[in-house]
Amino acid sequence: MIQVELKPLFARLNSFSSQALENGAGMTLARGHYEITLEHFLHPLLQDPQADVALILAYFEVDALRLSAQIDDSLAQFKQGNPGRPVFSPLLTEWVQDAWIAASLIVGSPCIRTGTLLLALITRLGYYTAGTRYGELLKGISRERLSNAFADIVAGSSEGPLAQLQSASLAGGASDAGTGVNREDTLTRFCEDLTAKAASGGIDPVFGRDQEIRQMVDILARRRKNNPIVVGEPGVGKSAVVEGLALAIHQGDVPDFLRTTRLLSLDMGLLEAGASVKGEFERRLRAVIDAVKAATVPIILFIDEAHMLIGAGGASGGSDAANLLKPALARGELRTIAATTWSEYKKYFEKDPALARRFQVVKLDEPSVATAVLILRGLKSHYETVHGVSVRDDAMIAAAELSDRYITGRLLPDKAVDLLDTASARVRIGLDTRPAELERLERQQAALSREREALERDRNHGHPVDPGRVQAIEQTLTELVVAYQALEVRWHAERAAAYRVLELRTQGPLINDAGAALTEASDRLKHLQGDDPLLFTEVNPDAIANVVSDWTGIPLGKVLRDSAGGVMALADNIKTRIHGQDAAVQSLCDILKAAQSGLRDPQQPLGVFLLVGPSGVGKTETALAVADHLFGGEHALTTLAMSEFQEKHTVSRLVGSPPGYVGYGEGGVLTEAVRRRPYSVVLLDEVEKAHLEVVNLFYQVFDKGSLCDGEGRHIDFSNTVIFLTSNLASDEISALCAGDRPSADALVERIRPTLSLHFKPALLARMTIVPYFTLQAEHLVSIVDLKLARLAARLLSSAKVRLSFSASVARTLAERCTSGQNGARNIDFILRTSLTPRLSDVLLAALAEQRVLAAITVDVNVNGEWLIESVAS
């Protein structure tokens, strides 16, 4: 057998044979085989039920399924474990050579069809299938009959009749008759026709980008280097601008030279899929380029994510794919629109000036809020049709404004469109499904019912059961059933009223009686819903705000109105946890109320407070209380122990390592926490212990509400409350509070010189200094009562035991705390080291004796010793 070059030989395969070879190569890689063999190629040839091979097997009554199974058995015996790329086996290349001879001399085909491959296999069946089971099945095919009646046997094949055979290769053909068909197949296989998609209504209208589209048209009109590249950040609408050009071409709103042009989008995924054989990717791209150049109708090729071309192709010489484009782009033979991001353009294109100069940059900036509203208005009808809901105009304005202000890390119009889409879907779902509140009540009933059944089973088995718990379950279940039934009745009424409103809206122009009926139905729905609707009939600003709240945790819309009352009562709520610091609490709450009402600079944090005072007076507890009452829980608090940042280089821990350093890309503990939860509390504990360079990092945060992390991303702090705690000037505060307490303002002025020794005046000016007084005896007693109540609640929750204390317990603990210098922090220490071990002894003794305790009473004698009495149930 004469040896020939593989590339021109395999170029003779038609598209069906070529696809089968690609699939066989993929199978080889997947199974870890070392060679692409005849069996790897033959197995995919059997899969197309309308191709030549299937028709030949059916004609000679050979069972294709059985043949495929026996080939699988042969493949299962091949050696596995190849970590690299497989090679073509000599037997396979010899078979393809025989097939080319059969196609040329016997069948008269200009390309290697799947049928000619089978004919070549049958011709030397004993040679190619020696020692295999599937070779016996193929003996049922007569070589003479197949050779003489090949055209009749494969008539109706999906590979086409012999008179209209397509070209052998995707890169070109052996006959003029097949070249045009193959080239069109290449474009259909690897490209999407955007102009045809626009004609079929598959492209949404594009608004607010007329200038960029005109700029692309100007570049395309040039004689040479007529290739625009659209560059912009993710989400600004790069692909949408190109789709807008396709719409303009379809509508004829372009110059004459573009009106007959087709705009095709090159699918890089399809171009790379299955191109495991070296050089296959370049061959496909070359075929696409040749097909575009030879097309009778002018074609513009759109390459999205164009940076993927650079480095695509082979393991080495990675720029081969881009180099294929350069000559055609420079001569103007190929008109291309590329799209990529600024970072990818800088990384790939600017490093290859020869490629970059062949493109003209079209800058695509983030649109303004007003332009985003215009875009949403243009898309409104499409989303109304898809979701079957009405979208109000003020909802689109809210989507643009709220997404611009609160959704960070993404750009308009992408985030506004996603917000509108999600809100529309949620409104539609709300009309068709039960409200979340009903499902929550149902889950609570199910959980309590399971607990009741478990307790009943334990009682029947003779185990002691707390009767109080059983009674509490019964009472709670009764309340839940009543609440569920009332809510269900209300939901059915709201749903009926909502569907009545929707029905009237779809009846046509709202005039005379129809308009009056709609007004009446709408009023009835509003009356049923009150201030807390279970469903919406349309997408309104509240529906938009609820989605933003779910995405970011920021209370907006109705959630914001509900939280307004909480902000007004914030001081009272915090004072239930922070005792003896009324002036400090009121000071920070006044600033937070002003921020919540919209009077603050929107770029600055909600508040920046420097809490100074002795240890154990409630500074850290204040941050916990604000997170709990203002942000929905203590989980919204990010605490940074600044004593861990005493070295200059620890700045990278806060914002993330810069490029080239260990840890780059992992983010900083501060920036990542705020990026993931932008509406939260940040506590910088014991800030005076941090290195000065670390503290200087916060100038920009306190002033502009923004911080750039190690990856160059801007982190928004405008919706955070920042607390800094410090023990500076503690001795002065204690001395000043020894007699009559001074006012908070006077205390700040007295301690400011001490603070200025550590913090620069420019930094102090960016913070609100909140002094904390030393705690007096009556304040310690109330704090002790609070701590004891929490201890009792924990015991009731964990052991179902009621814990009570005599009045002397609180007084004794308060007296012990006044003797130390740690304030209320001594309470936790005394409880942890003195009282809690005694309670543990009582609980463990009862457990060992298999007694069920109902209550424990704690008292203290004159010697300060604990007196503990327990009561069994």
C-alpha positions in Angstrom: 0.0 0.0 0.0 1.4 3.4 -1.0 1.8 5.7 1.9 0.2 9.1 1.6 -0.1 12.2 3.8 -2.9 11.8 6.3 -4.2 15.4 6.0 -5.1 15.3 2.3 -6.4 11.8 2.7 -8.8 12.6 5.6 -9.8 15.7 3.7 -11.5 13.4 1.2 -14.0 12.3 3.9 -17.5 13.7 3.4 -19.1 15.4 6.4 -20.8 12.2 7.6 -17.6 10.2 7.5 -15.6 13.1 9.0 -18.1 13.4 11.9 -17.9 9.7 12.5 -14.1 9.9 12.7 -14.3 12.8 15.2 -16.7 10.8 17.3 -14.4 7.8 17.2 -11.5 10.0 18.3 -13.6 11.3 21.1 -14.5 7.8 22.2 -10.8 6.9 22.1 -9.9 9.8 24.4 -12.8 9.0 26.8 -11.8 5.4 27.2 -8.1 6.1 27.5 -7.1 3.9 24.5 -3.8 4.4 22.8 -4.8 4.2 19.1 -7.8 5.3 17.0 -8.6 2.0 15.4 -10.9 0.6 12.8 -13.4 -0.3 15.5 -13.4 3.3 16.8 -14.3 4.6 13.4 -16.7 1.8 12.5 -18.8 2.1 15.6 -20.1 5.7 15.0 -20.7 4.8 11.3 -23.6 2.6 12.5 -25.4 5.3 14.5 -27.1 7.3 11.6 -30.2 5.4 10.6 -30.4 7.2 7.2 -26.8 7.1 6.1 -25.2 4.8 3.6 -24.1 2.2 6.1 -27.5 1.7 7.6 -29.1 1.3 4.2 -26.5 -1.2 3.1 -26.9 -3.3 6.3 -30.7 -3.2 5.9 -30.5 -4.3 2.2 -28.3 -7.3 3.1 -30.4 -8.0 6.3 -27.5 -7.6 8.7 -28.5 -6.8 12.3 -27.1 -3.4 13.0 -27.7 -3.6 16.8 -26.0 -6.9 17.1 -23.1 -5.7 15.0 -22.7 -2.6 17.2 -22.7 -4.7 20.3 -20.0 -7.0 19.0 -17.8 -4.0 18.1 -18.3 -2.8 21.6 -17.1 -6.1 22.9 -14.0 -5.7 20.8 -13.4 -2.2 22.1 -13.7 -3.4 25.7 -10.6 -5.6 25.2 -8.3 -2.7 24.2 -5.6 -1.5 26.6 -6.6 1.6 28.6 -4.8 4.2 30.6 -3.4 6.5 27.9 -2.8 9.9 29.6 -1.9 11.6 26.3 -3.3 12.0 22.8 -4.0 8.8 20.8 -2.6 8.2 17.3 -4.2 6.7 14.2 -3.5 3.0 13.9 -1.8 1.9 10.6 -4.7 -0.4 9.8 -7.2 2.5 10.0 -5.2 4.7 7.6 -4.8 1.8 5.2 -8.6 1.3 5.4 -9.3 4.9 4.5 -6.8 4.7 1.6 -8.7 1.6 0.3 -12.0 3.5 0.8 -10.7 6.4 -1.3 -9.7 4.0 -4.1 -13.1 2.4 -3.9 -14.8 5.8 -4.0 -12.8 6.9 -7.0 -12.6 3.8 -9.1 -15.7 1.7 -8.2 -18.4 4.1 -7.1 -17.2 7.2 -9.0 -17.6 9.4 -6.0 -15.5 12.6 -5.5 -15.5 12.0 -1.7 -15.3 9.1 0.8 -18.9 8.3 1.8 -19.7 6.0 4.7 -20.8 3.4 2.1 -17.5 3.4 0.4 -15.8 2.8 3.7 -18.0 -0.2 4.2 -17.3 -1.4 0.6 -13.5 -1.2 1.3 -14.0 -3.1 4.5 -15.9 -5.9 2.8 -13.4 -6.1 -0.1 -10.6 -7.1 2.4 -12.8 -8.4 5.2 -10.5 -11.2 6.3 -7.5 -8.8 6.5 -9.3 -6.0 8.5 -11.4 -8.1 10.8 -9.2 -11.1 11.5 -9.9 -12.7 14.9 -13.1 -10.6 15.5 -16.7 -11.7 16.0 -18.3 -8.8 14.1 -16.4 -9.9 11.0 -18.6 -13.0 10.7 -21.7 -10.8 10.6 -20.3 -8.7 7.8 -19.8 -11.8 5.7 -23.5 -11.6 4.8 -22.7 -8.6 2.6 -21.9 -9.4 -1.0 -19.0 -7.3 -2.4 -20.1 -7.9 -6.0 -23.7 -6.9 -5.5 -22.7 -3.9 -3.4 -20.2 -2.7 -6.1 -22.6 -3.2 -9.0 -25.8 -1.7 -7.3 -24.2 0.8 -5.0 -26.2 3.8 -6.3 -29.5 1.9 -6.0 -28.8 0.5 -2.6 -27.9 4.0 -1.1 -30.7 5.8 -2.9 -32.5 8.0 -0.3 -29.4 8.3 1.9 -29.1 11.4 4.0 -25.6 11.7 2.4 -27.3 12.6 -0.9 -27.6 10.9 -4.3 -24.4 10.2 -6.2 -25.3 12.8 -8.8 -25.1 15.6 -6.2 -22.3 14.3 -4.0 -20.9 16.9 -1.7 -17.2 17.7 -1.5 -14.8 15.6 0.3 -13.6 18.1 2.8 -14.9 20.9 4.9 -12.0 23.0 3.6 -12.9 22.5 -0.1 -14.1 20.0 -2.5 -13.0 17.8 -5.5 -15.9 18.9 -7.7 -17.6 22.2 -8.3 -21.0 20.5 -8.0 -20.5 19.8 -4.3 -18.5 22.8 -3.2 -21.4 25.2 -2.6 -23.4 22.6 -0.7 -20.5 21.8 1.5 -19.6 25.4 2.2 -23.2 26.2 3.2 -23.2 23.1 5.4 -20.0 24.4 7.1 -21.7 27.7 7.9 -24.8 26.0 9.1 -22.8 23.7 11.3 -20.6 26.2 13.0 -22.6 29.5 12.8 -25.9 31.0 13.7 -27.6 33.3 11.2 -28.5 36.4 13.2 -30.3 38.0 10.3 -32.5 35.0 9.9 -33.1 35.0 13.6 -34.1 38.7 13.5 -36.5 37.9 10.6 -38.2 35.2 12.7 -38.6 37.5 15.7 -36.0 35.7 17.8 -34.1 38.8 18.7 -35.3 41.3 21.3 -35.3 44.9 20.2 -32.2 47.0 21.1 -32.6 50.5 22.5 -30.2 53.3 23.5 -27.3 51.9 21.4 -27.8 53.8 18.1 -24.5 55.6 18.3 -22.5 52.4 18.7 -24.4 50.7 15.9 -23.7 53.6 13.6 -20.0 53.4 14.6 -19.9 49.7 13.6 -21.5 50.6 10.2 -18.9 53.2 9.6 -16.1 50.7 10.2 -17.7 48.0 8.1 -17.9 50.5 5.2 -14.2 50.8 5.0 -12.3 49.1 2.2 -9.5 47.6 4.3 -9.4 46.6 8.0 -13.1 46.9 8.1 -13.5 44.9 11.4 -15.0 46.5 14.5 -14.3 44.9 17.9 -16.8 45.8 20.6 -15.1 46.2 23.9 -16.9 46.6 27.2 -17.4 45.2 30.7 -19.6 42.1 31.2 -23.3 42.9 31.1 -23.2 46.2 29.2 -24.8 44.7 26.1 -22.0 43.8 23.6 -23.9 40.9 22.1 -27.1 43.0 22.1 -25.4 45.7 20.0 -24.5 43.2 17.3 -28.0 41.7 17.5 -29.3 45.3 17.0 -27.2 45.5 13.8 -28.9 42.3 12.7 -32.3 43.8 13.3 -31.3 46.9 11.4 -30.2 44.8 8.4 -33.5 42.9 8.5 -35.5 46.1 8.7 -33.5 47.8 5.9 -32.4 50.6 8.2 -28.8 50.4 7.0 -26.8 51.7 4.0 -27.3 49.9 0.7 -24.0 47.9 0.9 -25.4 46.1 4.1 -29.0 45.5 3.0 -28.2 42.1 1.4 -25.6 41.1 4.0 -26.0 38.1 6.2 -24.7 38.4 9.8 -23.5 35.1 11.1 -22.4 34.4 14.7 -19.5 32.0 15.0 -20.0 29.4 17.7 -16.6 28.8 19.3 -18.0 25.9 21.3 -19.1 24.0 18.2 -15.8 24.9 16.5 -13.8 23.3 19.3 -16.1 20.4 20.1 -14.7 17.1 19.0 -11.5 18.7 17.6 -9.3 16.4 19.6 -7.1 15.5 16.6 -4.2 18.0 16.2 -5.0 20.5 13.4 -8.7 19.7 13.3 -9.7 23.0 14.9 -7.6 25.0 12.4 -9.1 23.0 9.6 -12.6 23.8 10.7 -11.8 27.5 11.1 -10.1 27.6 7.7 -13.2 26.0 6.2 -15.4 28.7 7.8 -13.2 31.5 6.4 -13.2 30.0 2.9 -16.9 29.5 3.0 -17.5 33.2 4.1 -15.1 34.4 1.4 -16.7 32.3 -1.4 -20.3 33.1 -0.4 -22.4 34.7 -3.2 -24.2 36.8 -0.6 -21.9 39.0 1.5 -21.4 37.7 5.0 -20.2 39.4 8.2 -18.9 37.1 10.8 -19.5 37.9 14.5 -17.1 36.3 16.9 -18.2 36.6 20.5 -15.6 36.1 23.2 -13.0 36.7 20.5 -10.1 36.3 22.9 -10.8 32.6 22.8 -9.3 32.5 19.3 -5.9 33.4 20.7 -4.4 30.2 22.1 -7.0 28.0 20.5 -5.9 25.3 18.2 -3.1 23.1 19.5 -1.1 22.4 22.5 1.8 24.3 21.0 1.8 27.3 18.6 -1.4 28.4 20.4 -1.9 31.5 18.2 -2.5 29.4 15.0 -6.2 30.2 15.0 -5.7 33.9 15.3 -3.0 33.8 12.6 -5.5 32.2 10.2 -7.6 35.3 10.5 -4.9 38.0 10.1 -4.3 37.9 6.3 -8.0 37.9 5.5 -8.7 40.6 8.0 -5.9 42.8 6.7 -6.9 42.5 3.0 -10.6 43.2 3.7 -11.5 39.7 2.4 -13.3 38.8 5.6 -15.5 41.3 7.5 -15.6 40.4 11.2 -17.2 41.9 14.3 -15.5 40.8 17.4 -16.6 41.2 21.1 -14.6 40.9 24.3 -14.1 42.5 27.7 -11.5 45.2 28.5 -9.4 42.8 30.6 -9.3 40.2 27.9 -8.6 42.8 25.2 -5.6 44.1 27.2 -4.4 40.5 28.0 -4.6 39.1 24.6 -5.1 41.7 21.8 -2.8 44.4 23.1 0.0 41.8 23.4 -0.4 41.0 19.7 -0.2 44.3 17.9 -0.4 42.6 14.5 -3.8 41.3 15.4 -5.0 44.4 17.3 -4.3 46.8 14.4 -6.6 44.8 12.2 -9.6 45.7 14.4 -11.1 49.1 15.2 -12.3 49.4 18.8 -15.9 50.3 19.5 -16.1 51.3 23.2 -19.3 50.2 25.0 -19.7 52.0 28.3 -22.3 51.2 30.9 -25.5 53.0 30.0 -27.0 55.6 32.3 -30.0 54.9 34.5 -32.2 56.9 32.1 -30.9 54.8 29.1 -31.5 51.6 31.1 -35.1 52.7 31.7 -35.4 53.2 27.9 -34.1 49.7 27.3 -36.5 48.2 29.8 -39.4 50.0 28.2 -38.5 48.5 24.9 -38.3 45.0 26.4 -41.5 45.4 28.4 -43.9 43.8 25.9 -41.7 40.8 25.5 -41.6 40.0 29.2 -45.4 40.7 29.5 -46.0 38.2 26.8 -43.7 35.5 28.1 -44.8 35.7 31.8 -48.4 36.7 31.2 -48.3 39.7 33.6 -48.6 43.4 33.3 -45.5 45.5 34.0 -46.0 49.1 35.3 -43.8 51.9 34.1 -42.8 52.9 37.6 -41.6 49.3 38.1 -39.2 49.6 35.2 -37.9 52.9 36.7 -37.5 51.2 40.0 -35.7 48.2 38.4 -33.1 50.6 36.8 -32.6 52.8 39.9 -32.6 50.1 42.5 -30.3 47.8 40.6 -27.9 50.7 39.9 -27.8 51.6 43.6 -27.9 48.4 45.4 -26.7 45.5 43.1 -22.9 45.8 43.0 -20.5 43.8 40.9 -22.7 43.9 37.9 -23.5 46.5 35.3 -26.5 48.0 33.6 -28.6 47.1 31.7 -27.9 43.4 32.4 -28.7 43.6 36.1 -31.8 45.7 35.5 -33.1 43.3 32.9 -32.5 40.3 35.2 -34.3 42.1 38.0 -37.3 42.8 35.9 -37.4 39.2 34.5 -37.2 37.7 38.0 -39.9 40.0 39.4 -42.2 39.2 36.5 -41.6 35.5 37.0 -42.3 35.8 40.7 -45.6 37.7 40.1 -46.7 35.0 37.7 -45.7 32.2 40.1 -47.6 34.0 42.9 -50.8 33.9 40.8 -50.5 30.1 40.3 -49.1 28.7 43.5 -49.7 29.0 47.3 -48.1 31.9 49.2 -44.9 31.2 51.0 -46.5 32.1 54.3 -49.1 29.3 53.9 -46.3 26.8 53.2 -44.4 28.0 56.2 -47.5 27.4 58.5 -48.0 24.0 57.0 -44.4 23.0 57.6 -44.7 24.2 61.2 -47.8 22.1 61.7 -46.1 19.0 60.2 -43.1 19.5 62.5 -45.1 19.8 65.7 -47.4 16.9 64.7 -44.3 14.7 64.3 -43.0 15.8 67.7 -46.4 15.1 69.3 -46.5 11.6 67.7 -42.9 10.9 69.0 -43.8 12.0 72.5 -47.0 9.9 72.4 -45.0 6.9 71.3 -42.5 7.4 74.1 -45.4 7.6 76.7 -46.9 4.4 75.3 -43.5 2.6 75.8 -43.3 3.7 79.4 -40.8 6.5 79.1 -41.4 9.7 81.1 -42.7 12.6 79.0 -43.0 16.3 80.0 -46.7 17.0 80.2 -46.1 20.7 79.9 -44.4 20.2 76.5 -47.3 18.1 75.2 -49.8 20.7 76.3 -47.7 23.5 74.7 -47.6 21.5 71.4 -51.4 21.1 71.4 -51.9 24.8 72.1 -49.5 25.8 69.4 -51.0 23.4 66.8 -54.5 24.9 67.5 -53.2 28.4 67.0 -51.4 27.3 63.8 -54.5 25.6 62.4 -56.6 28.8 63.0 -54.0 31.0 61.4 -53.6 28.7 58.5 -57.3 28.5 57.8 -57.7 32.3 58.1 -54.8 32.8 55.7 -56.1 30.2 53.3 -59.5 31.9 53.1 -57.9 35.2 52.5 -55.7 33.8 49.8 -58.6 32.3 47.9 -60.5 35.6 48.2 -57.5 37.6 47.0 -56.8 35.1 44.2 -60.4 35.3 42.9 -60.3 39.1 43.0 -57.0 39.2 41.3 -58.1 36.9 38.4 -61.2 39.1 38.1 -59.0 42.2 37.6 -56.9 40.4 35.1 -60.0 39.2 33.2 -61.3 42.8 32.9 -57.9 44.1 31.8 -57.9 41.7 28.8 -61.4 42.6 27.6 -60.2 45.7 25.6 -60.5 49.4 26.0 -61.6 50.4 29.5 -64.5 52.7 28.9 -67.9 53.2 30.4 -69.1 50.1 32.2 -65.9 48.2 31.7 -63.8 50.9 33.2 -66.1 51.2 36.2 -66.1 47.4 36.7 -62.3 47.3 36.7 -62.1 50.1 39.2 -64.6 48.3 41.4 -62.6 45.0 41.1 -59.3 46.8 41.8 -60.7 48.5 44.9 -62.0 45.2 46.2 -58.6 43.6 45.7 -56.9 46.4 47.5 -59.3 46.1 50.4 -58.7 42.4 50.7 -54.9 42.8 50.5 -54.5 45.7 52.9 -50.8 46.5 53.5 -49.6 42.9 53.2 -50.7 41.4 49.8 -50.3 37.7 49.4 -50.0 38.0 45.6 -49.6 40.7 42.9 -51.6 41.2 39.8 -48.9 43.3 38.1 -45.2 44.0 38.4 -45.0 47.2 40.6 -42.1 48.8 42.5 -42.8 46.7 45.6 -42.4 43.5 43.6 -39.1 44.9 42.2 -37.9 45.9 45.7 -38.7 42.5 47.2 -36.4 40.8 44.6 -33.6 43.3 45.4 -34.1 42.6 49.1 -33.8 38.8 48.5 -30.7 39.3 46.4 -28.8 41.7 48.6 -30.5 41.5 52.1 -31.2 45.2 51.9 -34.8 46.1 53.1 -36.5 48.0 50.3 -40.0 48.8 49.2 -42.6 47.4 51.6 -39.7 45.8 53.5 -38.2 49.2 53.9 -41.5 50.7 55.1 -41.9 47.9 57.6 -38.4 48.5 58.9 -38.9 52.2 59.2 -40.9 51.6 62.4 -38.0 49.4 63.6 -35.5 52.2 63.0 -37.7 54.6 65.0 -37.7 52.2 67.8 -34.1 51.2 67.4 -32.9 53.1 70.5 -35.5 51.5 72.7 -34.7 48.0 71.4 -30.9 48.5 71.9 -31.4 49.8 75.4 -33.0 46.5 76.4 -29.6 44.9 75.8 -27.2 47.9 76.6 -27.7 49.3 80.1 -26.3 52.4 81.5 -25.3 53.9 78.1 -28.4 55.8 77.1 -26.5 58.8 75.8 -24.2 56.6 73.6 -27.1 54.6 72.2 -29.2 57.7 71.5 -26.3 59.3 69.7 -25.6 56.5 67.3 -29.4 55.9 66.7 -29.9 59.5 65.7 -27.3 59.2 63.0 -28.7 55.9 61.8 -32.2 57.4 61.6 -30.9 60.3 59.5 -29.2 57.8 57.2 -32.3 55.7 56.9 -34.4 58.7 56.0 -32.2 59.5 53.1 -30.5 62.6 54.5 -27.0 61.2 54.4 -24.5 61.3 51.5 -25.5 58.2 49.5 -21.8 57.4 48.9 -20.9 57.2 52.6 -21.5 54.3 55.0 -24.7 54.5 57.0 -22.6 55.4 60.0 -19.0 55.2 61.2 -18.7 55.1 65.0 -15.6 55.0 67.3 -16.8 53.5 70.5 -14.4 54.3 73.3 -14.5 53.3 76.9 -13.3 50.8 79.5 -13.6 47.1 78.9 -16.9 45.4 79.6 -19.2 48.5 79.3 -21.1 47.3 76.2 -19.2 48.4 73.1 -19.1 45.1 71.3 -22.6 44.3 72.5 -23.8 47.5 70.8 -22.6 46.3 67.4 -24.3 42.9 68.0 -27.5 44.7 69.0 -27.5 46.9 65.9 -26.9 43.9 63.6 -29.7 42.1 65.3 -32.4 44.8 65.3 -31.4 46.7 62.1 -30.1 43.9 59.8 -32.1 40.9 60.9 -29.7 39.0 63.1 -26.3 38.8 64.6 -25.2 36.8 61.5 -25.1 40.2 59.7 -22.0 41.2 61.8 -18.5 40.9 60.4 -16.0 41.1 63.3 -12.3 41.8 62.7 -10.0 41.5 65.7 -7.6 44.3 64.8 -5.0 42.8 67.2 -4.3 40.3 64.4 -3.2 43.2 62.1 -0.3 44.6 64.0 2.1 44.2 61.0 2.1 46.3 57.9 1.9 43.4 55.5 -1.4 42.2 57.0 -3.2 44.8 54.9 -3.4 42.0 52.2 -5.5 39.9 54.6 -8.2 42.6 54.6 -8.3 43.4 50.9 -6.7 40.3 49.3 -3.2 39.7 47.9 -2.1 41.6 44.9 -1.2 39.9 41.6 1.9 37.8 41.8 1.6 37.1 45.5 0.4 34.0 47.3 -3.3 34.1 47.9 -4.2 36.2 44.9 -7.7 35.6 43.8 -8.9 34.3 47.1 -10.2 37.8 48.3 -9.8 39.6 51.6 -11.6 38.8 54.9 -13.1 42.3 54.9 -13.8 42.9 51.2 -15.2 39.4 50.6 -17.5 39.7 53.6 -18.9 43.0 52.5 -19.2 42.0 48.8 -21.3 39.0 49.8 -23.4 40.8 52.3 -23.4 44.5 51.4 -26.1 45.4 54.0 -24.4 44.6 57.3 -22.4 45.7 60.3 -18.6 45.8 60.3 -16.9 45.7 63.7 -13.2 46.6 64.0 -12.5 45.5 67.5 -9.7 47.0 69.5 -8.7 49.2 66.5 -5.8 50.9 68.4 -3.8 47.7 68.3 -3.7 47.6 64.5 -0.7 48.9 62.5 -1.0 52.5 61.4 -0.8 51.5 57.7 -3.8 49.2 58.2 -5.8 51.9 59.8 -5.0 54.3 56.9 -6.7 51.8 54.6 -10.1 53.0 56.0 -9.8 56.7 55.0 -11.5 56.0 51.6 -14.0 53.7 53.2 -15.2 56.2 55.8 -15.2 59.1 53.3 -16.4 57.6 50.0 -17.9 54.3 51.0 -15.7 52.3 48.6 -12.6 50.1 48.8 -10.6 48.5 46.0 -9.7 44.9 46.7 -6.6 43.0 45.5 -8.2 42.0 42.2 -9.2 45.6 41.4 -12.9 45.3 42.2 -14.6 48.2 43.9 -16.4 47.0 47.1 -19.4 49.2 48.1 -19.6 50.0 51.8 -22.4 52.6 51.4 -24.9 50.2 53.0 -22.8 49.2 56.0 -22.6 50.4 59.6 -19.0 50.5 60.8 -18.1 50.3 64.4 -14.6 50.7 65.8 -14.0 49.9 69.4 -11.1 51.1 71.5 -9.9 51.1 75.1 -7.9 54.4 74.6 -8.6 57.0 77.3 -10.3 54.3 79.5 -8.5 55.6 82.6 -9.6 59.2 81.9 -13.2 58.1 81.4 -13.1 56.1 84.6 -11.7 59.1 86.5 -14.2 61.5 85.0 -17.1 59.2 85.9 -15.9 58.7 89.5 -18.2 61.5 90.7 -21.0 63.1 88.8 -21.2 61.9 85.2 -20.3 64.6 82.7 -22.3 65.0 79.5 -21.3 63.0 76.5 -20.1 66.0 74.5 -18.0 67.2 77.4 -16.5 63.8 77.8 -15.6 63.7 74.1 -13.8 67.0 74.3 -11.8 65.8 77.4 -10.6 62.6 75.7 -10.1 63.9 72.2 -6.4 64.9 72.9 -5.7 61.3 74.0 -7.4 59.9 70.9 -5.5 62.4 68.7 -2.2 60.9 69.9 -3.1 57.6 68.2 -5.5 58.6 65.4 -4.7 61.3 62.9 -7.2 64.3 63.0 -8.2 63.6 59.4 -9.3 60.1 60.5 -11.1 61.2 63.6 -13.0 63.8 61.6 -14.4 60.9 59.5 -15.8 59.1 62.6 -18.4 59.8 65.2 -16.8 59.5 68.6 -19.2 57.8 71.1 -17.9 57.6 74.7 -19.1 54.8 77.0 -19.3 55.5 80.7 -18.2 53.1 83.4 -21.1 51.0 84.7 -22.7 51.8 88.1 -24.2 49.2 90.5 -27.8 49.6 89.3 -26.7 49.1 85.7 -24.8 46.0 86.6 -27.8 44.5 88.4 -30.0 45.0 85.3 -27.2 43.4 83.1 -27.0 40.5 85.5 -30.7 40.0 85.2 -30.4 39.9 81.4 -27.6 37.4 81.5 -29.5 35.2 84.0 -32.6 35.3 81.8 -30.5 34.1 78.8 -29.1 31.3 80.9 -32.6 30.2 81.9 -33.7 30.3 78.3 -30.8 28.1 77.2 -31.6 25.6 79.9 -35.3 25.5 79.0 -34.5 25.0 75.4 -31.8 22.3 75.8 -33.1 20.4 78.9 -36.7 21.5 79.2 -36.0 22.6 82.8 -37.3 25.9 84.2 -34.5 27.8 86.0 -35.3 30.6 88.5 -33.1 32.9 90.6 -33.7 34.7 93.9 -33.2 38.5 94.0 -30.0 38.1 96.1 -28.3 36.3 93.2 -28.3 39.3 90.9 -27.1 41.6 93.7 -24.3 39.3 94.7 -23.1 39.0 91.1 -23.2 42.8 90.6 -21.2 43.4 93.7 -18.5 41.0 92.5 -18.3 42.8 89.2 -17.9 46.2 90.7 -14.7 45.0 92.5 -12.9 44.3 89.2 -11.9 46.3 86.2 -13.6 44.3 83.5 -17.1 45.6 84.1 -20.0 43.5 82.9 -17.5 41.1 81.3 -16.9 39.7 84.8 -20.5 38.4 84.8 -19.8 35.9 82.1 -16.6 34.8 83.8 -18.4 34.2 87.2 -21.3 32.4 85.6 -18.9 30.2 83.5 -16.5 29.3 86.3 -18.8 29.3 89.4 -22.5 28.8 88.7 -22.6 26.8 85.5 -20.5 23.9 86.9 -22.9 23.6 89.9 -25.9 23.5 87.6 -24.1 20.9 85.5 -23.6 18.6 88.6 -27.4 18.8 89.3 -28.4 18.0 85.7 -25.9 15.1 85.3 -26.9 13.6 88.6 -30.5 13.6 87.6 -29.6 12.1 84.3 -27.6 9.3 86.0 -30.5 8.6 88.4 -33.0 8.7 85.4 -34.9 11.4 87.0 -36.7 14.0 84.9 -36.3 17.5 86.3 -39.0 20.1 86.0 -37.4 23.1 87.7 -34.3 24.4 89.4 -34.1 27.3 91.9 -30.8 29.1 92.6 -30.1 31.2 95.7 -26.9 32.4 97.5 -26.1 32.4 101.2 -24.4 35.0 103.3 -21.0 33.4 102.5 -21.6 33.8 98.8 -22.1 30.1 98.2 -24.7 28.8 95.7 -27.8 27.1 97.0 -29.4 25.0 94.3 -32.7 23.1 94.7 -34.2 20.9 92.0 -37.8 19.7 91.5 -38.6 16.5 89.7 -41.5 16.2 87.3 
